[in-house]
Amino acid sequence: MVKIKANHEELCILKTNGGNQVKLFVVFEGLDGSGKSTQQQLLNAKLKSDKISTISFREPGSTMIGNQIVEILQSDQKLSPLSELLLFYVSRSAIIEEKIKPALDNHDVVICDRYFYSSIAYQGYGRGIDINFINEINDKVVKNIIPDLIFYMDINWDEKKNRKGINVKDRFEKEDRIFHNKVRSGYKTLAKEDSNKWQIIDAEEDINKISSFIYETVKSKLNI
Ligand code: TYD
């Protein structure tokens, strides 16, 4: 069942699915500048205008401890890749326990901007931390709170550079490009491993076209 709510007041129950309540957990993934946050907001607005109860989060952040971790990550402190990884998981553990689980239990459609796939793509494929090790942490932290749908916004380096106005011609640009490509190919590997759940989206497509595709895909998962 999907609960239909207005202003968080429950109005009626729209759907049944073999007697089980439909819980939908949607995640947006992609490199910075790919437009995933915009698409998340558009989806949220469309579902809300259908009076479907949705709730949005972003990683890292969305909880008190998560926001403190964002401050550490944004500070000038030197962090090893391992410390960085573990900080993301402290934030993730809090958001799962405090926000995602209760929202799913409440039968909201949960939309999250980034999830553990970011750690595999950035810290694993990007920074070289052993992916089996990250998966072991996942088993302990994420457990069975696994998304139903993942929209991956795919962007190539040149397009990202144009969007962000990046204009550095030194070795940092080369390093950035290499890192971008490692993370990008990590995401593509993840998408291939679970192609039923992952939707790869060309981030260069028209914003409205992408948004309609995402909306239709979510509606069909909700059976509406
Ligand atoms: P943010 O400013 O929120 O970027 P975005 O809008 O692109 O999500 O910063 C999040 C940054 O943290 C982004 O560069 C991706 C990175 N990140 C990781 O490296 N690992 C993770 O597990 C997560 C959640 C994010």
Residues whose N, C-alpha, C, O or C-beta is under 5 A from the ligand:
A	BS01	TYD	L31 D32 G33 E59 P60 F88 R114 Y115 S118 S119 Y122
